[in-house]
Amino acid sequence: MLLSFKPFFIKKSPLACITALGLSLSLSGCQQANTDTQKAQQPSQAAAPMPQTQQISTAEKPVVYQVFTRLYGNTNTTNKPWGTIADNGVGKFSDFTDTALQDIKSLGTTHVWYTGVPHHAVINDYTHIGISDDDPDVVKGRAGSPYAVKDYYNVNPDLATNPANRLAEFEALIERTHANGMQVIIDIVPNHIARNYHSVSAPKGEQDFGANDDTTQIYSKHNNFYYVIGEDFAVPDAPNGYAPLGGDAHPLSDGKFTESPAKWTGNGSRLAKPDANDWYETVKINYGVKPDGSHDFPTLPAEYATKTAAEHLAFWQALAADDIPDSWRKFERIAQYWLAKGVDGFRYDMAEMVPVEFWSYLNSHIKHTNPNAFILAEVYNPNLYRDYIHLGKMDYLYDKVDLYDSLKAIIQGKASTAVIAKVQAKVSDIEQHMLHFLENHDEQRINTTDFAGNAFNALPAMVVSTTLSRSPTLLYFGQDVGEQGAQMAGFGQPTRTSIFDYVGVPAHQRWMNNGKFDGGQSTQDEKALRAYYQRLLNLSHNAPALTGDYAELDTLQRQQHTQGYDDQVFAFSRFNAEQQLIIVSNFSRQQSKTFSLVVPHNLLMQWNITKNTLLTDLLNSDPLVTQLILHSDNNATIDVQLAPLQSVVMALQR
């Protein structure tokens, strides 16, 4: 979730030499990789220690394609700041044709996360179909934040060709996605809802959040909101000359919004007049957590960390009805509503701001309905990871604070590759639950000076991120063609593609080519980048070792002082009985790397390797063939030559 005002500015930069990545395209101005570097000396003859491995097995690795639904199919290239739909255009559900969906699937996608689908507050007139206008004073951007949901029982009318028929159009998209062999994920935002929440589509008998609240109390167990007793809500003071809609006139844009008494703001602010950097367009949901932080619901016993979802469900079903706060029941019914529509899973926004017991309650109900439901949560506190996985029954959490942040630092030359092994060891017991990514809607685009400088500089990190563990890989739309997110859209910030305004996504639009999805307008760089992403992400399904064990080889190289192996190189193995892989990445933008990678005896024993064996690179279009050579010390070496920014995924040939 990204809700601050802070602006970012970027400059365009040229793309890196892609011949160094094993791609078939040749670009002028690229320096030839130095392949004449002297070979590394033989490693020490002392027997190498066995790296710690994780004995694991699972199904194939998921690939999640996150698409910002309102932007994906938009072909308008105007990009006027604060532009309306008439100015800048908007994508529709209908833009996800079979051609579009097959293009998404070609990236190895198993799950499409349609971001921004639930009906959130927007600045557009839909009163003719019974939807109330939204007040710009409590809406961020002209198109609105997808995390200020106004009606959980319908979808954003902007996304429909016929807004009155919007729910049926989304149901048709669910069916098309399934027909094209992928599953559907949508957002649930449990911590907060739009300040002006009102459902016009709720099932009969379902009441709005807050409809039965006792507004004379700051807190009551079954209230949906917290209240600032005796004070009315006041719109925050605008910073740095900010004006809603960029200053455009609107009948409701008057610096006022009626709310009496004021409610606590979504990020927890208890002020009747929150700060401009607070999530003032939202109000916080009460889950039975008292203002002093104590809980007004049963505590889940610690032993439930090892129990099944079915046992969690039985725990909650055995309680009296009054034990369960009303907000819990509301969100459980919302989830069931969407499961019945064919949605296959959910991404939970800011899950750590909601108590873990609620997640046990909600997720056990979801898994009872659909045992294979895909459940992904945004949690940034590593100290909470295991509780939210084991007690909260989450399938996957963001690996942001450790792996993403570390890879970004390495790309920027601020950290050694040695940190990768350390952060991966921290989650060795839960690695399959830690979703990996280099972009999402909250993070800066790779192809900016604030991140990687260009899209190709991050490819070694993307290889590591994709192949390091059994966990899913998330790809944000436009990442595969080097989108820069350079537009000043309005409330949105450059270096990130705006989630608040109507805007086009230029690199993606060029690939989309007016619905052909053939790269007909793309640059040669963009086509080459996308081809690389396709090969890499499809390895998630084509390389069975990626569902097997992990052994990091980095520490061993440093202990052995492997000549030529340095702080810009990282090596590890993924393996099972069917396949054994050695994966090595060179993060350097200028320097080739040549060294003899040491493979320890105990790992060779697990692989049942007793003779010299050939290896073939599975990643690059011009595949490398090399050899694993056994030595008298019972270790082995592999001669590795990596051009700048090159990675190899080497499979042992049997």
C-alpha atoms as one frame of an Amber mdcrd trajectory, in Angstrom:
protein
   0.000   0.000   0.000   1.373   3.420  -0.981  -0.388   6.506   0.302   2.148
   9.257   0.963   2.537  12.604  -0.759   6.314  12.511  -1.246   7.192  13.134
  -4.917   9.918  11.348  -6.827  11.549  12.461 -10.069  13.542  10.370 -12.531
  15.598  10.828 -15.636  15.607   8.415 -18.524  18.758   6.358 -18.929  19.988
   4.150 -21.778  19.559   0.403 -21.549  22.545  -1.779 -20.772  24.365  -4.016
 -23.205  22.167  -7.064 -23.564  24.605  -9.254 -25.459  26.190  -9.856 -22.074
  22.996 -11.584 -20.962  23.144 -14.347 -23.505  20.443 -12.716 -25.646  20.625
 -13.041 -29.391  20.193  -9.315 -30.092  23.312  -7.235 -30.820  23.346  -3.529
 -29.965  25.855  -0.915 -31.052  28.014   0.614 -28.367  28.188  -2.504 -26.218
  31.559  -3.550 -24.968  32.638  -7.092 -25.749  32.749  -9.196 -22.609  36.241
 -10.123 -21.577  36.504 -13.877 -22.044  40.300 -13.964 -21.890  40.500 -13.389
 -18.180  42.968 -15.746 -16.534  41.388 -18.871 -15.045  41.146 -19.058 -11.287
  43.621 -21.191  -9.412  42.574 -24.609  -8.160  40.871 -24.428  -4.761  42.409
 -25.597  -1.553  42.704 -29.383  -1.244  41.030 -29.370   2.171  37.663 -31.150
   2.129  34.848 -28.620   1.953  32.044 -28.610   4.539  28.550 -29.573   3.417
  26.262 -26.544   3.045  23.050 -26.721   5.012  20.156 -27.981   2.903  16.388
 -27.979   3.326  14.753 -31.369   2.833  11.602 -30.358   1.027   9.177 -31.279
  -1.728   6.134 -29.518  -3.150   4.160 -28.888  -6.343   5.414 -26.568  -9.099
   6.281 -22.987  -8.237   3.462 -20.497  -8.842   4.023 -17.361 -10.925   1.716
 -14.485  -9.999   1.158 -11.778 -12.610  -0.004  -8.612 -10.886  -1.933  -6.352
 -13.208  -3.290  -2.958 -12.297  -6.641  -3.578 -13.928  -7.604  -0.004 -14.814
  -4.273   0.584 -16.591  -3.598  -2.676 -18.391  -5.764  -2.250 -21.498  -5.602
   1.531 -21.791  -4.242   2.576 -25.200  -4.538   6.358 -24.646  -1.076   7.973
 -24.559  -2.075  11.539 -23.531  -1.037  11.284 -19.857  -2.356  14.681 -18.810
  -1.727  15.284 -15.078  -4.998  14.855 -13.183  -6.621  13.873 -16.494 -10.140
  12.517 -16.644 -11.149   9.311 -18.394 -12.017  11.452 -21.402  -8.492  12.898
 -21.312  -6.361   9.870 -20.499  -8.551   6.839 -21.056  -9.061   3.800 -18.826
  -8.695   0.058 -19.248 -11.653  -2.292 -19.072 -12.334  -5.908 -18.114 -13.065
  -6.512 -21.780  -9.451  -5.629 -22.679  -8.427  -8.977 -21.192  -9.222 -10.897
 -24.349  -8.145 -14.460 -24.956  -5.170 -13.022 -26.855  -4.232 -10.848 -23.874
  -4.641 -13.706 -21.419  -2.542 -16.074 -23.511   0.125 -13.383 -23.629   0.046
 -13.196 -19.835   0.214 -16.983 -19.602   3.243 -17.035 -21.903   5.205 -15.503
 -19.007   4.714 -18.678 -17.002   1.756 -17.183 -15.145  -0.354 -19.470 -12.978
  -2.322 -16.776 -11.092  -3.482 -13.337 -12.234  -3.821 -10.812  -9.412  -6.352
  -8.297 -10.703  -5.483  -5.287  -8.555  -8.096  -2.609  -7.947 -11.214  -4.672
  -8.701 -13.442  -4.104  -5.622 -15.483  -0.920  -5.982 -13.416   1.843  -4.411
 -14.054   5.574  -4.221 -13.654   7.266  -7.633 -14.245  10.775  -8.967 -16.722
   9.960 -11.679 -20.484  10.427 -11.923 -22.351   7.140 -11.685 -25.469   8.490
 -10.007 -27.561   7.281 -12.960 -26.983   3.703 -11.794 -27.546   4.444  -8.109
 -23.946   5.041  -6.989 -23.368   8.124  -4.856 -20.728  10.667  -5.812 -17.408
  10.567  -3.986 -15.934  13.664  -2.363 -12.498  14.682  -3.749 -11.534  15.930
  -0.295 -11.365  12.307   0.909 -10.232  10.631  -2.314  -6.586  10.401  -3.369
  -6.175  11.070  -7.074  -8.915  11.345  -9.654  -9.273   7.607 -10.156  -9.025
   6.856  -6.433  -6.973   4.497  -4.323  -7.812   0.800  -4.786  -7.315   0.489
  -1.035 -10.239   2.731  -0.129 -13.012   0.231  -0.866 -16.507   1.695  -1.041
 -18.572  -1.416  -1.820 -17.201  -4.901  -1.177 -20.076  -6.546  -3.028 -19.392
  -5.058  -6.429 -16.552  -3.958  -8.684 -15.115  -0.649  -9.855 -17.577   0.780
 -12.417 -14.690   2.414 -14.311 -13.624  -1.062 -15.417 -16.867  -2.008 -17.133
 -17.939  -1.277 -20.681 -21.459  -0.988 -19.249 -21.109   0.146 -15.620 -24.612
  -1.051 -14.788 -23.498  -4.539 -15.826 -20.091  -4.336 -14.145 -20.400  -7.407
 -11.932 -21.407  -9.643 -14.834 -18.474  -8.303 -16.861 -16.073  -9.265 -14.080
 -17.654 -12.684 -13.741 -17.045 -13.154 -17.468 -13.394 -12.196 -16.943 -13.086
 -14.811 -14.210 -14.423 -17.395 -16.658 -12.041 -16.260 -19.436  -9.074 -16.390
 -17.087  -9.968 -19.925 -16.047 -10.533 -20.958 -19.658  -7.000 -19.750 -20.430
  -5.536 -21.939 -17.708  -4.941 -19.412 -14.924  -6.488 -18.633 -11.552  -7.876
 -15.339 -10.247  -6.737 -13.363  -7.194  -8.352 -10.131  -5.974  -7.659  -7.783
  -3.077  -9.301  -7.767   0.301  -8.344  -4.743   2.413  -9.241  -5.744   5.965
  -7.591  -2.975   7.979  -9.662  -0.095   6.614 -12.397   0.939   4.191 -13.332
   4.130   2.379 -14.459   6.996   4.542 -17.699   7.061   2.532 -18.346   3.290
   2.431 -21.814   2.386   1.197 -22.760  -0.820  -0.561 -25.530  -0.662  -3.137
 -25.011  -4.323  -4.042 -24.874  -6.169  -0.729 -26.956  -9.351  -0.478 -30.310
  -9.038   1.228 -29.881  -8.675   4.978 -26.224  -7.600   4.766 -25.768  -4.253
   6.472 -23.066  -1.669   5.826 -20.040  -1.344   8.064 -20.983   0.852  10.990
 -24.745   0.608  10.452 -25.345  -0.768  13.955 -22.443   0.926  15.754 -22.915
   2.602  19.125 -21.397   5.965  18.193 -21.483   7.182  21.790 -18.538   4.895
  22.574 -14.921   5.201  21.453 -14.870   1.417  21.330 -17.392  -1.382  21.582
 -16.637  -5.006  20.717 -19.193  -5.277  17.927 -18.710  -1.781  16.569 -17.070
  -1.818  13.151 -15.291   1.510  13.749 -13.559   3.515  16.472 -14.902   6.999
  17.224 -13.533  10.368  18.357 -16.350  11.228  20.708 -17.503  14.845  20.696
 -15.539  15.860  17.577 -16.410  16.062  13.910 -14.042  14.964  11.167 -11.989
  17.702   9.515 -10.164  17.404   6.200  -6.357  17.554   6.665  -4.459  20.717
   5.826  -3.015  20.354   2.341   0.800  20.340   2.089   2.921  22.108  -0.523
   0.041  23.663  -2.418  -1.772  20.360  -2.936  -5.359  20.668  -4.168  -7.759
  17.810  -4.886  -8.055  17.083  -8.619  -5.132  19.402  -9.225  -7.385  22.364
  -8.437 -10.127  21.498 -10.934 -13.600  22.534  -9.839 -15.948  19.905  -8.431
 -19.295  20.384  -6.629 -18.066  18.501  -3.530 -14.514  19.881  -3.444 -14.823
  22.466  -0.689 -12.366  21.324   1.966 -15.134  19.691   3.984 -16.500  16.203
   4.580 -19.350  15.475   6.992 -18.596  12.768   9.554 -19.940  13.102  13.085
 -18.478  11.879  15.284 -15.141  11.494  13.558 -13.793   7.990  13.061 -10.227
   6.818  13.555  -8.260   6.983  10.331  -7.103   3.850   8.478  -3.496   3.949
   9.648  -4.617   4.271  13.255  -4.621   8.046  13.699  -7.027   8.979  16.500
  -7.257  12.608  15.492 -10.526  14.100  14.269  -8.339  16.063  11.862  -5.665
  13.651  10.637  -2.411  14.683   9.000  -2.160  14.885   5.211   0.263  11.936
   5.265  -2.216   9.796   7.194  -4.510   7.458   5.273  -7.243  10.038   5.677
  -9.394   8.692   2.831 -10.005   5.557   4.931 -11.333   4.616   8.358  -9.895
   1.883  10.548 -11.853  -1.326  11.139 -12.341  -2.539  14.718 -11.537  -6.232
  15.168 -12.132  -6.369  18.888  -8.844  -4.700  19.774  -9.427  -2.209  22.565
  -7.831   1.256  22.419  -5.254   0.125  24.994  -4.236  -2.755  22.713  -5.830
  -5.556  24.727  -8.037  -8.080  22.968 -11.773  -8.594  23.294 -11.833 -12.026
  21.649 -10.512 -15.504  22.505  -6.774 -16.030  22.167  -5.744 -18.809  19.827
  -3.755 -21.412  21.813  -0.078 -21.627  20.827  -0.373 -25.299  19.888  -2.597
 -24.293  16.980   0.569 -23.324  15.105   0.866 -27.000  14.159  -2.822 -27.663
  13.537  -4.635 -27.804  10.234  -7.029 -25.244   8.804  -9.858 -27.656   9.555
  -8.847 -27.755  13.220  -8.705 -23.959  13.287 -12.216 -23.811  11.841 -13.481
 -26.219  14.486 -11.962 -24.017  17.209 -13.907 -20.964  16.047 -17.106 -22.850
  15.366 -17.126 -24.167  18.925 -17.325 -20.644  20.378 -20.458 -18.738  21.278
 -21.697 -16.319  18.618 -21.008 -13.314  20.828 -17.325 -14.257  21.089 -16.732
 -13.297  17.462 -16.571  -9.533  16.741 -19.013  -8.345  14.096 -16.236  -7.153
  11.765 -14.841 -10.690  11.577 -18.168 -12.038  10.390 -18.579  -9.266   7.821
 -15.255 -10.015   6.158 -15.861 -13.755   6.248 -19.104 -13.240   4.327 -17.302
 -10.963   1.850 -14.697 -13.640   1.157 -17.337 -16.321   0.704 -19.232 -14.068
  -1.705 -16.217 -13.816  -4.003 -15.311 -17.483  -3.707 -18.822 -18.275  -4.913
 -18.154 -16.034  -7.942 -15.165 -18.179  -8.878 -12.330 -16.119  -7.379  -9.484
 -18.474  -6.474  -7.673 -16.468  -3.820  -6.973 -13.168  -2.141  -4.184 -10.715
  -1.509  -4.562  -9.042   1.894  -3.419  -5.450   2.252  -1.471  -4.526   5.431
  -2.356  -7.808   7.105  -0.081  -7.209  10.092  -2.356  -4.354  11.227  -5.089
  -6.920  11.929  -4.828  -9.512  14.750  -3.608 -12.977  13.826  -6.666 -14.625
  15.388  -8.870 -12.967  12.789  -6.735 -14.480  10.040  -7.094 -17.931  11.576
 -10.855 -17.391  11.586 -11.092 -16.027   8.027  -8.564 -18.296   6.322  -9.856
 -21.481   7.911 -13.313 -20.628   6.567 -11.836 -19.933   3.118  -9.851 -23.169
   3.079 -12.976 -25.073   4.125 -14.736 -23.735   1.007 -11.707 -24.032  -1.303
  -8.751 -25.987   0.106  -6.601 -24.792  -2.812  -7.357 -21.092  -2.393  -4.258
 -18.917  -2.869  -3.790 -16.623   0.134  -1.131 -13.894  -0.015  -0.586 -11.262
   2.667   1.347  -8.016   2.972   3.372  -8.347   6.195   6.586  -6.370   6.694
   7.589  -7.290  10.253   9.836 -10.410  10.175   9.045 -11.067  13.830   5.434
 -11.734  12.814   6.089 -13.979   9.812   5.739 -17.322  11.560   2.652 -16.346
  13.546   0.863 -15.158  10.421   1.841 -18.296   8.513   1.314 -20.929  11.194
  -1.365 -19.384  13.407  -2.942 -17.130  10.779  -2.903 -19.873   8.110  -1.455
 -17.619   5.391  -0.052 -19.380   2.360   2.392 -16.636   1.362   3.874 -13.394
   2.692   5.923 -10.718   0.938   9.689 -11.273   1.241  10.226  -7.521   1.131
  12.189  -6.492   4.189  14.950  -9.054   3.721  15.288 -10.419   0.191  13.832
  -7.558  -1.879  15.613  -4.860   0.096  18.886  -6.811  -0.063  18.694  -7.401
  -3.808  17.925  -3.740  -4.412  20.966  -2.746  -2.345  23.177  -5.162  -4.305
  21.899  -3.823  -7.631  22.754  -0.308  -6.458  26.258  -1.325  -5.348  25.468
  -0.756  -1.679  25.766  -4.352  -0.438  27.692  -7.578  -1.055  26.018 -10.607
  -2.598  26.999 -12.432   0.606  23.884 -10.938   2.205  21.643 -13.146   0.024
  22.707 -16.341   1.802  22.221 -14.658   5.176  18.696 -13.392   4.543  17.664
 -16.692   2.973  18.946 -18.571   6.019  16.701 -16.409   8.221  13.614 -17.867
   6.548  14.932 -21.384   5.881  12.051 -22.930   7.835   9.370 -20.917   5.990
  11.058 -20.202   2.631   8.256 -21.761   0.601   5.846 -19.207   2.098   7.884
 -16.084   1.225   6.764 -14.649  -2.117   9.567 -13.027  -4.145   9.343  -9.917
  -6.319  11.368  -7.009  -7.682   8.376  -4.829  -8.564   4.829  -4.346  -7.398
   2.470  -1.375  -7.297   4.071  -0.005  -4.102   7.688  -0.214  -5.200   9.747
   1.844  -7.608  10.040   0.614 -11.164  13.357  -1.107 -11.847  14.049   1.012
 -14.921  14.624   4.258 -13.018  17.725   6.044 -11.810  16.375   5.668  -8.267
  16.459   1.873  -8.547  18.599   0.063 -11.128  19.398   2.682 -13.751  17.942
   0.484 -16.475  15.897  -2.681 -16.728  18.792  -5.015 -17.572  20.839  -4.169
 -14.488  18.320  -6.068 -12.356  18.267  -9.325 -14.326  20.818 -11.142 -12.117
  18.657 -10.253  -9.125  15.556 -11.457 -10.954  17.239 -14.797 -11.636  18.131
 -15.169  -7.963  14.674 -14.046  -6.859  12.953 -16.511  -9.184  15.100 -19.584
  -8.543  16.277 -19.237  -4.933  13.427 -21.103  -3.251  10.146 -22.926  -3.715
   8.194 -19.732  -3.133   6.048 -18.030  -5.782   7.435 -15.302  -8.019   5.426
 -12.124  -8.568   5.774 -10.151 -11.798   4.230  -6.677 -12.069   2.787  -5.816
 -15.457   5.195  -3.741 -17.544   8.220  -5.010 -15.615   8.979  -7.473 -18.395
   9.323  -4.662 -20.967  11.214  -2.185 -18.775   8.411   0.252 -17.933   9.770
   3.396 -16.220   6.712   4.808 -14.446   7.953   8.286 -15.329   4.586  10.032
 -15.667   3.460  12.796 -13.313  -0.123  11.553 -13.221  -1.515  13.737 -10.458
  -1.476  12.320  -6.962   0.706   9.473  -8.220   4.461   9.632  -7.921   7.029
   9.243 -10.695   9.248   6.134 -10.452   6.063   4.244  -9.585   3.205   3.729
 -12.007   0.343   5.712 -10.488  -2.325   3.749  -8.650  -4.368   6.907  -8.005
  -4.981   8.422 -11.440  -5.883   7.629 -15.034  -2.649   7.152 -16.926  -1.106
   5.177 -19.757   1.823   2.799 -19.302   4.047   3.508 -22.331   6.321   0.450
 -22.523   3.376  -1.859 -21.874   1.279   0.003 -24.453   3.992  -0.542 -27.046
   4.020  -4.264 -26.314   0.217  -4.384 -26.283   0.132  -2.865 -29.797  -3.570
  -1.995 -29.744  -4.643  -5.402 -28.498  -2.390  -7.587 -30.649   0.065  -8.239
 -27.792   2.861  -8.925 -30.234   5.359  -6.176 -29.379   4.630  -4.513 -32.687
   5.525  -1.069 -31.300   8.180  -2.249 -28.844  11.849  -1.384 -29.096  14.370
  -4.151 -29.718  15.530  -3.760 -26.124  11.989  -4.276 -24.830  11.481  -7.383
 -26.966  14.764  -8.879 -25.817  13.984  -8.146 -22.182  10.609  -9.798 -22.450
  12.057 -12.885 -24.119  14.468 -13.216 -21.196  11.624 -12.936 -18.652   9.661
 -15.575 -20.536  12.536 -18.060 -20.445  13.283 -17.373 -16.803   9.742 -17.529
 -15.460   8.830 -20.622 -17.426  11.707 -22.402 -15.688   9.412 -22.348 -12.651
   7.433 -25.060 -14.413  10.061 -26.666 -16.643  12.810 -27.198 -14.055  11.664
 -29.775 -11.475  14.678 -29.027  -9.258  13.091 -25.674  -8.367  10.550 -27.575
  -6.280  13.354 -29.409  -4.491  16.129 -28.628  -2.020  18.375 -25.567  -1.729
  22.077 -25.443  -0.906  23.911 -22.146  -0.900  27.441 -22.286  -2.295  28.414
 -18.700  -1.606  29.827 -19.156   1.891  32.012 -22.025   0.724  33.572 -19.966
  -2.069  34.431 -17.226   0.398  35.873 -19.711   2.893  37.948 -21.331   0.144
  38.987 -17.911  -1.196  37.940 -18.980  -4.677  39.924 -16.751  -6.993  37.681
 -14.547  -9.133  34.600 -15.117  -6.973  33.750 -11.821  -5.267  31.055  -9.601
  -3.766  29.288  -9.246  -7.109  28.766 -12.979  -7.656  26.323 -15.374  -6.026
  26.089 -19.153  -6.439  23.730 -21.801  -5.112  22.183 -25.131  -6.015  18.609
 -26.350  -6.385  18.077 -30.072  -6.691  15.894 -33.104  -6.287  16.171 -36.747
  -7.399  15.111 -35.820 -10.925  17.329 -32.800 -11.610  20.352 -30.972 -10.165
  21.001 -27.300 -10.917  23.899 -24.933 -10.261  22.808 -21.277 -10.519  25.364
 -18.478 -10.679  24.781 -14.746 -11.230  27.190 -11.906 -11.931  25.756  -8.591
 -10.696  28.613  -6.494 -12.085  27.656  -4.074 -14.847  31.191  -3.828 -16.267
  33.310  -6.799 -15.242  33.348 -10.382 -16.489  33.925 -13.040 -13.822  36.006
 -16.187 -14.290  36.498 -18.728 -11.497  36.405 -22.418 -10.585  33.286 -22.906
  -8.480  33.796 -25.445  -5.693  31.044 -28.056  -5.242  31.415 -29.973  -1.952
  31.665 -33.745  -1.648  28.561 -34.189   0.489  26.424 -32.438  -2.097  27.878
 -34.681  -4.803  27.001 -37.688  -2.648  23.379 -36.552  -2.432  23.360 -36.251
  -6.217  25.044 -39.652  -6.649  27.752 -38.092  -8.822  30.786 -40.373  -9.173
  32.367 -39.134 -12.406  32.963 -35.990 -14.413  29.640 -34.717 -15.695  28.533
 -32.198 -18.328  26.261 -29.286 -17.462  23.996 -27.360 -19.846  22.671 -23.847
 -19.304  18.854 -23.811 -19.345  18.418 -20.044 -19.295  20.233 -18.380 -22.152
  19.306 -18.517 -25.804  22.905 -19.455 -26.650  23.344 -22.097 -23.930  26.628
 -22.653 -22.170  28.011 -26.187 -21.912  30.619 -26.852 -19.241  31.830 -29.701
 -17.055  31.815 -30.658 -13.390  35.240 -32.147 -12.656  35.870 -34.426  -9.671
  39.124 -33.984  -7.706  41.157 -36.149  -5.377  39.851 -34.305  -2.341  36.362
 -35.601  -3.256  35.126 -32.099  -4.029  34.434 -30.950  -7.564  34.871 -27.744
  -9.520  33.030 -26.120 -12.386  34.835 -23.587 -14.554  32.539 -20.588 -14.821
  32.863 -17.600 -17.145  30.207 -14.914 -16.749  29.895 -11.752 -18.800  28.664
  -8.598 -17.045  25.092  -9.056 -15.784  25.004 -12.685 -16.933  23.380 -15.537
 -15.034  23.479 -19.244 -15.787  21.150 -22.030 -14.680  23.267 -25.139 -15.275
  21.690 -28.592 -15.217  23.751 -31.741 -14.745  23.392 -34.105 -17.678  22.795
 -37.758 -16.794
